[in-house]
């Protein structure tokens, strides 16, 4: 681990972000929005506000970007997260990948529980198609809940027999809201960001009356055949590590093209701190290399 990585892990272990655990939903949203607004964007990023299917969104673009477009689905346990909170992370991804990125504010629980987020992602993808983006030039990238949402939306598109995007990139994805993976307890002492208690609370808000095993809520229970190629990146200090390993194994068993990267020493969505963290930029460069292969 790099020296900045060791320092950041120490600060996180001291409970910097776990301060948000006992806040109300509105307070959680403000906490993470303020965290995003406190970080400057990398140079060369042009931000344009959009409305997509009635939803707030932003286009982040860089000089020299090609014809490929990223549909970015933010994390936040389906309860919080927004353009404000995730703009810095999205900007680093757009800059390093040299691609236009659409950052979508899908509806959130508890006001809009499942299936709102899936419906909104499908609508945003259809908007891209209607605006002359070919499916082979669209990539879904999502972190945490957004990573699970990327897979769920692809499943919904497959079941609707619609053309699928070129690739799915899942950063520390949350794909089992029932929390049955071994790492949920096995990594509890090492995880500096997530706790089972918090995940259970937000999962209940999102799922509502629907069973957690619904494949569009928890894609680890889905038939994963026929999906686009998939890259999964996860840290080895996450309680959600098993979500990633099980997702990769089941996608491979279903005949999919999958690459799983387990990053030593890293925590949940370490990419978020790419401004300070060499491993964050390295992971995004790994996404670029995989997409270009």
N, C-alpha and C positions, 0 to 999 in steps of 0.2 A: 504494500500500500504506500502511496506517496505521502510525503510529510503533510501537505494540506489535507489529505484524506484522513490521516491519523488525528490531526487537530479537529477536523469537523466531526469525526466519529466521537471523539471525547466530549465535544460540546453538546452533541445530540444525546449522548449517554447521560449528560447532566440534566436532561429534561427540557431542552429549549423548546422543541415543538410539541412535546406532550403537555405543555401548558394549555393547549386547545382542547384537551380531552373532556373537561367538565363544563364546557361552555354550552350555551343554547345554540340551536341551528344558526340563527342570525349572527350570533357572536363568532361562531366557527367560520362562517362565510366571510365576515369582516376580517378576521385574523389572517386567513389565507389570502384574501384580496390585498390586504395591506402588505403582506410578505412579498407578493408579486410586484406590487407597485414600488417597493423599496429597491428593486434591482434594476439597474440600467440595462437597456438592450445592447446587444453587440452592434458594432458599426455596420452601416450599409443595409439596414432593414427598413423597408417601407411598409407602414401599417395603414390599412384602409378599412373603415367600418362598413359592414354589410348587413343586410337582412336576408336570411335564407329560409324560405318556407315559414315566414313569420317569426323567425328566431334571430336573436342577436348573433353576429359572427364577425370575424375579422379576417382579412386577407393579409398575410405577411409575405413579402416578396423581396427578392434580392436581385441586384444587377447580374445579368447573365444566366438567370434561371431558365431551364429548358421548358419542354412542353408537359412535364409531369407535375401532378398536383397531389399534395398530401391533404387528406381529410383528417384533422387531428381531434381526438376525443380526450378531453381532460379527465384527470382523476379527481377524487374527492368523495369517494364512497357513495356516489350517486346523490349525495346530500349537499355538497358544497363544491367549490371549484368554478372557475369562470374564465373569461378572457383576461380579466385583471390578474388573477392568480397565476395563470399559466402562460401568459404572453412571453415572459423571459425564456422559459424552457422551449416554447414553440419557436421563438426567434433563433435560438441556438441551433435547433434542428433544421430550420429553413436555411440558415446561413451555411452550415457545414454540408448539408445535402445539396445545396444550390437548387432548391425547388420552391415553387410557390406553395404556401401552406394556408389552408382554411381552418381556422380555429372556431369551433362550433360551441355555442352555449345551448346545449340541449336542456330540456326541462328536468328539474330535480325533485327528488323526494324531500320532505314528506308531502309537499303540495301536489306534486305530479309523480306518483309512484309508477312502477312497472305497469304497462309496457311503454311509457312515454318516451324514455331515452332511446329505446330501440326504434320506435316509430320516427322520432326526430332524426336519427342517423340515416335511416332509409330515405327519408324525405330530402335530407341534405345531399345524399349521394345522387338521388334522382335529379336534383337541381343542377348538380355538376354535369350529369349526362345531358340534360336539356340545354346546357350552356356550352355544348360542343367539346366536352372532355370525353375522350374515349375511355372505356373501362381499363384497357391495358396501360393507360397513363395515370391511373388513380391508385393511390396507396393509402390504406388506413393505418394510422399510428395512434396508439393510445397508451396512457399510463394508468396503472392501478385499476380502478373501476373502468376507466376508459379503455384499458387493454381488454378487459372482459367484454366491454360493449362492442369493441371492434370485431371480436369473434361472433358475438350474438347477432350483430347486424349482418355479417356475412352469412350466417346461418339463415336469417330471415330472407335475405336476397336469394340465396340458393333455393329455399323452399317456395319462393314466389317465381322461380325459374327466370330470374332476371340476370343479366350479365354481371359477372363478379369483378371486383377490383383486381389489380395485378398482384397485390401482396398485402399481408397483414404483419404489422410490427407491434409486438406487445411488450411494454416495459413494466416489469413487476406486476403482471396481470392478476386481478382478483377474479377468479373464475369458479370458485366453490363457496357460495354464501352460506352453505351448511357447515363449513369449516371442519372437514373430516380429515384433512391432511396431517401427516405425522409432524411436520414442522410447526404446526400451530402451537403445540406444546414444546416440541424439541428445540425450537429456536427462540422461545419466549424470553430467555435471559439475555440473548444477544441482540434482539431487535430493539433499536433505539427510537422507533417511530410508532409502531402499531402495537395494539393490545387486542386480545380476543374480545374483551368486554366492549370496546369501542366498535369493532367490526360487527358484533352481534346486534348492537343498537342500531347502527346505520343499515344493516341488512334487513332488519325487521321493518324499518320505515320504507325501504325501497320495494321489498317483495309484497308487502301488504298481505292480502289473503292467499296469495299464490304460493305453492310449495317451492322451497328453495331448490328442489331438484328439477324444476322447469328448465329446459336446456337454454332458453333465452335469458334466464336469470343467472344460471350457473352452467356455462358451456362445458364444463368438465363432465357433465352428465349427458352431453349431446352425442348424436351420430356426427362425427366430424368429417365424413367423407365428402369429397367434391369441393373442398374449400381452396382458396388461393394458397400459394406458398406462404410460409409463416416463419418469422424470426421472433424468438422469445429471449429477452434478456432479464436476468434476475440476480440479485445479490445473495451471497451465501449466508448472510446474517438476517434473513427475513423470515418471519413466521409464515409468509405466503410462498416460500420456496417450493413447497409441495404442489401448490397450484400450478406452477410453471412446469415442474417435472412431469406431473400427471397429464397436463394438457399436451405437452410435447409427445409423450409416450402414446397417448390415445390418438393424436393426429397421425402419428407414424403408423400405428396399427390400422388406421382407416385408409392408408395408402397415400397420405399427404407428404409434401415436401416440407420438412421442418428442420430448423436449426435452433438448438438451445444453447445459450451462453450463460454459464453461471460464473459471476464475477466475484473473485475472492475478496473478502474484507468489506464488501459493499452492502449498503442498506437499501431500504425501499425507495425506488425511483431516485437513485443518486444522481441521475442526469440533471435533476432540477437545479443542482448547484454547479453547473458546468462553468459558470463564470469564475469560480474559485478552484474547481476540482479537476485535475488532469484526467482522472478516470471517467468523468462525465463526458468530456470532449472525445476521449478515446472510444467510449461506447457508441457515441453518435457516428464517429468515423467508421466504426465496425458496421453500423447499419448501412452507411453509404457503400462500403465495399460489398456487402451482401447483396444489396439491391442492384449493383452494377455487374454482378457475376452472372 
